[in-house]
């Protein structure tokens, strides 16, 4: 071990704290809650203390030799420090808020255990200095955060958990394949050495392949279109504090990996930037449109998160195009990420207050709830104005910087004797410099229109909560939020206008701290955020947003209800749900069919050739081998994802169950309420350990071991883990 061991504390402390809170919960619920609060508070204090080591290379690096062959490496810099502070602050606020929000929930011991473990894992992701360390903590974070989605254990929560786990496992395997390919090409996964190792590569086709494979796993966690399907389903069913963390923090862990690729391995690479730009624009627009149509407040905020990730991806893509003039794009990316995290903390907790008091999330059932509640009005308005990019709020700064980076590149393309990066890259007479200018002008307008859609759906939520007539929910004189939570929400909401009022003193230093991590260059001149040249973009966006609200939301997405009041409708076609119409049919229909077909074909060829060539030679051996192939392949084809895992995966699951049935069962079932099951329908193995119940008592919609996609993926992950540990050992 070499370096500063203090870097391990913010990783290990939450994991130890999770165990302490769980054990405290066995004795006293109040003691458990206070233990979790103290753990989160100490974590924030420790993370802030790390600021003393910034700039000291020896004190800001740690390497642990021998762990899983390659060892673990950690590094602290300005970008990591800023985001660790944001993460620790959000975790403290949501942990304290959870005490009131989860008061009537079951399985709170389990909740705090896994949420604090997730905190330690995500800190490990952001402190990682090589992609191998990133991958280990990234996968650990993905598995522990599953409990945040499945906490309610309802049908919707179980289905969302299946989707989340499927995306996590499949994305993780693809990323692992990309990392192995990248390591084979470069001989290193160190983030500081990768740009040097890849710069001299002549054949970059395999490098692009490795980069795309790695991008898949990180992009799925960041909810990049079309890998976003877990996010709109997970947020509505998760508790509000978990939704705030899923949106504000876990998606940023995916962006962390994308930044490592885009600002290191593919630094100033136009082809990579083109891919990011296409994905960013698509994510930005699709997320905004889905949010505009949604009538569920948490789903609206979830789709909004997807759209905001598109804005950030657009900023990252502009770093690739601008080259050494990337200062605006770098600072805009950093500022936008921080702003989005803080805004979603505020907005999801407001949604949590509403759900905590009404038990509803549908806009038609909660309309008018905010009337007569000035605190709720203030907190929601700060978040909405920040997200919409209104001047004097934090969101305006990030939107302005990214927009100006697009404008700056358009001006570069108009420079004399300028050669466009894309037209030069494609070497095509059909794609000229003039076409490239038109392309980026279109990107600029899509950026502004997406911002207008953001303003439209945020005003839709505001009008539903604070301007509409109440939907008949009873008005009570009792406080709708406790005093500690009211103070916390006021503090969190007040940060947003504070950052927007003093951008030069607060936002610019934040952007500068993140610049070295993204290989940013110093700006040539300071940005005058309140100059008319910058303000007119915000004015245009807000004007278009008002027009979209009245022309689309009010005119098309609302109709007169039976009570005489206008209600919200969601005419979005069900067949446009990618999960329902594309991903699940592929995983549960097409892949099993292809697997079974190939297995039968192998069986037929083996049997036919064996009989023809060795009719009296080795028929028994060939038939035996054919049956083994048939059993393995047919099992994989027919059970895959819809009927469980293949025979080989089941062997791994049984082995894992035999070796660690007690601890895993204790974590997944004994930590939950004794009257509930973690994965319904799995009558034996790791998932169900409900005391006093038999298989007949389990829910009828899941009746056998291989019937749960989530359980199958989890056991497959355990089996894969044993294989990896064996290979690395």
Long-range contacts (C-beta under 8 A, 24 or more apart in sequence): 1-62, 1-63, 1-64, 1-65, 2-62, 2-63, 2-65, 3-58, 3-59, 3-61, 3-62, 3-63, 3-74, 4-53, 4-58, 4-59, 4-60, 4-61, 4-62, 5-62, 6-50, 6-53, 6-59, 7-50, 7-60, 7-61, 7-62, 7-74, 7-76, 7-127, 8-62, 8-74, 9-46, 10-43, 10-46, 10-47, 10-50, 10-84, 10-88, 10-120, 10-123, 10-127, 11-74, 11-120, 11-121, 11-123, 11-124, 11-127, 11-137, 12-120, 13-39, 13-42, 13-43, 13-46, 13-120, 14-39, 14-43, 14-116, 14-117, 14-119, 14-120, 14-123, 15-116, 15-117, 15-120, 17-42, 17-43, 17-116, 18-112, 18-113, 18-114, 18-115, 18-116, 18-117, 18-120, 19-113, 21-109, 21-112, 21-113, 21-116, 22-109, 22-110, 22-112, 22-113, 22-671, 25-108, 25-109, 25-112, 26-109, 29-108, 32-108, 32-109, 32-112, 33-98, 33-99, 36-95, 36-98, 36-112, 36-116, 37-92, 37-95, 37-96, 37-99, 39-95, 39-116, 40-88, 40-91, 40-92, 40-95, 40-96, 40-116, 40-119, 41-92, 43-88, 43-91, 43-92, 43-119, 44-85, 44-88, 44-89, 44-91, 44-92, 46-88, 47-81, 47-84, 47-85, 47-87, 47-88, 47-123, 48-85, 48-88, 50-76, 50-81, 50-84, 51-81, 54-78, 54-81, 61-129, 63-129, 68-136, 68-725, 68-728, 69-728, 69-729, 70-130, 70-132, 70-189, 72-128, 72-132, 72-133, 72-136, 73-128, 73-129, 73-130, 73-132, 73-133, 73-190, 74-124, 74-127, 74-128, 74-129, 74-133, 75-127, 75-128, 75-129, 75-191, 75-192, 76-127, 77-516, 77-517, 78-512, 78-513, 78-514, 78-515, 78-516, 78-517, 79-334, 79-513, 79-514, 79-516, 79-517, 79-518, 80-126, 80-127, 80-517, 81-513, 82-334, 82-338, 82-510, 82-513, 82-514, 83-126, 83-252, 83-256, 83-337, 83-338, 84-123, 84-126, 84-127, 86-249, 86-338, 86-341, 86-342, 87-119, 87-122, 87-123, 87-126, 87-249, 88-119, 90-244, 90-245, 90-248, 90-249, 90-341, 90-342, 90-345, 91-119, 91-245, 91-249, 93-345, 93-349, 93-488, 93-492, 94-241, 94-242, 94-244, 94-245, 94-345, 94-349, 95-241, 96-484, 96-485, 96-488, 97-240, 97-241, 97-349, 97-352, 97-485, 97-488, 97-489, 98-239, 98-241, 100-356, 100-481, 100-482, 100-485, 101-239, 101-240, 101-241, 101-352, 101-356, 102-239, 102-241, 105-151, 105-152, 105-239, 106-672, 106-673, 106-676, 107-151, 107-153, 107-671, 107-672, 107-673, 107-676, 109-671, 110-147, 110-667, 110-671, 110-672, 111-147, 111-148, 111-151, 111-239, 113-667, 113-671, 114-144, 114-145, 114-146, 114-147, 114-148, 115-147, 115-148, 115-242, 115-245, 117-144, 118-144, 118-145, 118-148, 118-245, 118-250, 122-249, 122-250, 122-253, 125-253, 125-256, 126-253, 126-256, 129-190, 129-191, 129-192, 130-188, 130-189, 130-190, 130-191, 131-179, 131-182, 131-189, 131-191, 131-194, 131-214, 131-257, 131-260, 132-179, 132-189, 134-256, 134-257, 134-260, 135-172, 135-175, 135-176, 135-179, 138-172, 138-175, 138-217, 138-218, 138-221, 138-253, 138-257, 139-168, 139-172, 141-250, 141-253, 142-168, 142-172, 142-221, 143-168, 143-714, 143-717, 145-246, 145-250, 146-710, 148-238, 148-239, 148-242, 148-245, 148-246, 149-234, 149-237, 149-238, 149-242, 149-246, 150-678, 150-710, 151-238, 151-239, 151-242, 152-237, 152-238, 152-239, 153-672, 153-676, 153-677, 153-678, 153-680, 154-237, 155-701, 156-233, 156-236, 156-237, 157-237, 157-238, 158-679, 158-680, 158-708, 158-710, 159-233, 160-230, 160-233, 160-234, 160-236, 160-237, 160-238, 161-234, 161-710, 162-708, 162-709, 162-710, 162-713, 163-229, 163-230, 163-233, 163-234, 163-579, 164-230, 164-233, 164-234, 165-709, 165-710, 165-713, 165-714, 166-583, 166-587, 166-641, 166-709, 166-713, 167-220, 167-221, 167-227, 167-229, 167-230, 168-220, 168-221, 169-713, 169-716, 169-717, 170-220, 171-216, 171-217, 171-218, 171-219, 171-220, 171-221, 171-227, 172-217, 173-720, 174-213, 174-216, 174-217, 175-213, 175-214, 175-216, 175-217, 175-218, 175-257, 176-217, 177-213, 178-209, 178-210, 178-211, 178-212, 178-213, 178-214, 178-215, 178-216, 178-217, 179-210, 179-214, 181-206, 181-209, 181-210, 181-213, 182-207, 182-210, 182-211, 182-214, 182-265, 185-210, 191-260, 191-264, 194-264, 194-265, 195-264, 195-265, 195-267, 195-519, 198-265, 207-265, 208-271, 208-272, 211-261, 211-265, 211-266, 211-272, 212-275, 214-257, 214-261, 215-257, 215-258, 215-261, 217-257, 218-253, 218-254, 218-255, 218-256, 218-257, 218-258, 218-261, 219-254, 219-258, 219-279, 220-254, 221-250, 221-251, 221-253, 221-254, 221-257, 222-251, 222-252, 222-253, 222-254, 222-255, 222-258, 222-309, 223-251, 223-254, 223-283, 223-305, 223-306, 223-309, 224-254, 224-279, 224-283, 224-309, 224-310, 224-313, 225-279, 225-282, 225-283, 225-286, 225-287, 225-306, 225-310, 226-282, 226-578, 228-283, 228-286, 228-287, 228-306, 229-578, 229-579, 229-583, 231-302, 231-303, 231-305, 231-306, 232-290, 232-299, 232-302, 232-303, 232-306, 233-579, 234-302, 235-298, 235-299, 235-301, 235-302, 235-305, 235-348, 236-296, 236-298, 236-299, 236-302, 236-361, 239-352, 240-298, 240-348, 240-349, 240-351, 240-352, 240-353, 240-355, 240-356, 241-348, 241-349, 241-352, 243-298, 243-301, 243-302, 243-348, 243-351, 243-352, 244-344, 244-345, 244-348, 244-349, 244-352, 247-301, 247-302, 247-305, 247-344, 247-348, 248-340, 248-341, 248-342, 248-343, 248-344, 248-345, 248-348, 249-341, 251-305, 251-309, 252-337, 252-341, 255-309, 255-312, 255-316, 255-337, 258-313, 258-316, 259-316, 259-333, 259-517, 259-518, 262-316, 262-317, 262-319, 262-320, 263-316, 263-319, 263-517, 263-518, 263-519, 264-519, 266-320, 267-320, 267-519, 268-319, 268-320, 268-323, 268-324, 268-326, 269-320, 270-320, 270-321, 270-421, 270-422, 270-424, 270-425, 271-425, 272-320, 273-317, 273-318, 273-319, 273-320, 273-321, 273-421, 274-317, 274-422, 274-425, 276-313, 276-314, 276-316, 276-317, 276-320, 277-313, 277-314, 277-317, 277-318, 277-321, 277-443, 279-310, 279-313, 280-310, 280-311, 280-312, 280-313, 280-314, 280-316, 280-317, 281-310, 281-314, 281-443, 281-446, 281-447, 282-310, 283-307, 283-309, 283-310, 283-313, 284-310, 284-311, 284-313, 284-314, 284-446, 284-447, 284-450, 285-310, 285-446, 285-449, 285-450, 285-453, 286-310, 288-450, 288-453, 288-454, 288-457, 289-453, 290-572, 291-453, 291-454, 291-457, 292-453, 292-456, 292-457, 292-460, 292-548, 292-552, 292-553, 292-557, 293-557, 293-570, 293-571, 293-572, 294-457, 294-570, 294-572, 295-362, 295-363, 295-364, 295-568, 295-569, 295-570, 296-361, 296-362, 296-363, 297-351, 297-354, 297-361, 297-362, 297-363, 297-366, 297-461, 297-464, 298-348, 298-351, 298-355, 298-361, 299-361, 300-457, 300-460, 300-461, 301-344, 301-347, 301-348, 301-351, 304-387, 304-454, 304-457, 304-458, 305-340, 305-344, 307-450, 307-453, 307-454, 308-336, 308-340, 308-387, 308-454, 310-450, 311-336, 311-398, 311-399, 311-402, 311-447, 311-450, 311-451, 312-336, 312-337, 312-340, 314-402, 314-406, 314-443, 314-447, 315-401, 315-402, 315-405, 318-402, 318-405, 318-406, 318-409, 319-518, 319-520, 321-409, 321-421, 322-405, 322-408, 322-409, 322-412, 324-521, 325-408, 325-412, 325-521, 325-524, 326-405, 326-518, 326-519, 326-520, 326-521, 327-515, 327-520, 327-521, 327-522, 327-523, 327-524, 328-401, 328-402, 328-404, 328-405, 328-408, 328-523, 328-527, 329-401, 329-402, 329-405, 330-511, 330-514, 330-515, 330-518, 330-520, 330-521, 331-401, 331-508, 331-511, 331-512, 331-514, 331-515, 331-520, 331-523, 332-398, 332-399, 332-400, 332-401, 332-402, 332-404, 332-405, 332-511, 333-402, 333-514, 333-518, 334-510, 334-511, 334-513, 334-514, 334-515, 334-518, 335-394, 335-397, 335-398, 335-401, 335-507, 335-510, 335-511, 336-395, 336-398, 336-399, 336-401, 336-402, 338-394, 338-510, 339-386, 339-394, 339-395, 339-397, 339-398, 339-496, 339-499, 340-387, 340-398, 342-386, 342-394, 342-492, 342-495, 342-496, 343-383, 343-386, 343-387, 343-394, 343-395, 343-496, 344-383, 345-492, 346-379, 346-380, 346-382, 346-383, 346-386, 346-489, 346-492, 346-493, 346-496, 347-380, 347-383, 347-384, 347-387, 349-379, 349-485, 349-489, 349-492, 350-376, 350-379, 350-380, 350-383, 350-489, 353-480, 353-481, 353-485, 354-465, 356-480, 357-480, 358-473, 360-473, 363-460, 363-461, 363-464, 363-568, 364-471, 364-561, 364-567, 364-568, 365-471, 365-473, 366-464, 366-465, 366-471, 366-473, 367-464, 367-465, 367-468, 367-469, 367-470, 367-471, 367-565, 367-567, 368-464, 368-465, 368-466, 368-468, 368-469, 368-470, 368-471, 369-465, 369-470, 369-471, 369-473, 370-465, 370-466, 371-466, 371-470, 372-475, 373-480, 375-481, 375-486, 375-489, 375-490, 376-465, 376-480, 376-481, 377-466, 378-490, 378-493, 379-489, 379-490, 379-492, 379-493, 380-461, 380-462, 380-465, 380-466, 381-462, 382-493, 382-494, 382-496, 382-497, 383-493, 383-496, 384-458, 384-459, 384-461, 384-462, 385-496, 385-497, 386-496, 386-497, 386-500, 387-454, 387-458, 388-451, 388-454, 388-455, 388-458, 388-459, 388-542, 388-545, 389-451, 389-454, 389-455, 389-538, 389-541, 389-542, 390-538, 390-542, 391-500, 391-529, 391-530, 391-535, 391-538, 392-497, 392-500, 392-501, 393-496, 393-497, 393-499, 393-500, 394-495, 394-496, 394-497, 394-499, 394-500, 394-507, 395-496, 395-500, 396-500, 396-529, 396-538, 397-499, 397-500, 397-503, 397-507, 397-529, 398-507, 399-451, 399-537, 399-538, 399-541, 400-527, 400-529, 400-534, 400-537, 400-538, 401-511, 401-527, 402-447, 403-444, 403-447, 403-448, 403-537, 404-527, 404-534, 406-440, 406-443, 406-444, 406-447, 407-444, 409-440, 410-437, 410-440, 410-441, 410-444, 413-437, 413-440, 448-537, 448-540, 448-541, 448-544, 449-544, 451-541, 451-545, 452-541, 452-542, 452-543, 452-544, 452-545, 452-547, 452-548, 453-545, 453-548, 454-545, 455-541, 455-542, 455-544, 455-545, 455-546, 455-548, 455-549, 456-545, 456-546, 456-548, 456-549, 456-552, 456-553, 457-553, 459-545, 459-546, 459-549, 460-549, 460-553, 460-568, 464-568, 468-565, 468-566, 469-565, 472-563, 503-529, 504-529, 587-640, 587-641, 587-642, 588-641, 588-642, 589-642, 591-637, 591-640, 591-641, 592-637, 592-638, 592-639, 592-640, 592-641, 592-642, 592-643, 593-637, 594-637, 595-633, 595-634, 595-636, 595-637, 595-638, 595-640, 596-633, 596-634, 596-637, 596-638, 597-637, 598-633, 598-637, 599-629, 599-630, 599-632, 599-633, 599-634, 599-636, 599-637, 600-630, 600-634, 602-626, 602-629, 602-630, 602-633, 603-627, 603-629, 603-630, 639-706, 639-712, 641-709, 641-712, 641-713, 642-709, 643-706, 643-707, 644-705, 644-706, 644-707, 644-708, 644-712, 645-706, 645-712, 645-713, 645-715, 645-716, 649-712, 649-715, 649-716, 649-719, 650-706, 650-715, 651-719, 652-715, 652-716, 652-718, 652-719, 652-720, 652-722, 652-723, 653-685, 653-686, 653-715, 653-716, 653-718, 653-719, 654-685, 655-719, 655-722, 656-686, 656-715, 656-718, 656-719, 656-722, 657-685, 657-686, 661-685, 661-686, 664-718, 665-689, 679-708, 679-710, 679-711, 679-714, 680-708, 681-707, 681-708, 682-707, 682-708, 682-711, 685-711, 685-715, 686-711, 686-714, 686-715, 686-718, 687-711, 687-714
